[in-house]
Amino acid sequence: MITHIVLMKFADPANRDEAKTRLETLGTQIPEIKTLHVGLDVVGSEVSYDLALTTTHDSVADLKAYQANPDHVEFGGWLRPLLTSRVVVDYDN
């Protein structure tokens, strides 16, 4: 099992709610996603990111298929201009 974690910081944190909704929709559209969780920061400290995404996948191949999925690519095209920072960790459980 592969766990994919993404932390996102938005130029305008107001965009995080729509991003959360869109990400949750992806979870129902892309079969290579086993689980998907989206959390919004509640502390708002100077080191906080605005949104955390965690997905799980059966394999690295499934993670790559998710990332190449047209729905994910379209979402990324909408999202990237809104972000000031993004970090990713992918690990094998």
Stockholm file with secondary structure:
# STOCKHOLM 1.0

chainA/1-93         MITHIVLMKFADPANRDEAKTRLETLGTQIPEIKTLHVGLDVVGSEVSYDLALTTTHDSVADLKAYQANPDHVEFGGWLRPLLTSRVVVDYDN
#=GR chainA/1-93 SS CEEEEEEEEESSGGGHHHHHHHHHHHHHHCTTCSEEEEEECSSCCTTCCSEEEEEEESSHHHHHHHHHSHHHHHHHHHHGGGEEEEEEEEEEC
#=GC SS_cons        CEEEEEEEEESSGGGHHHHHHHHHHHHHHCTTCSEEEEEECSSCCTTCCSEEEEEEESSHHHHHHHHHSHHHHHHHHHHGGGEEEEEEEEEEC
//
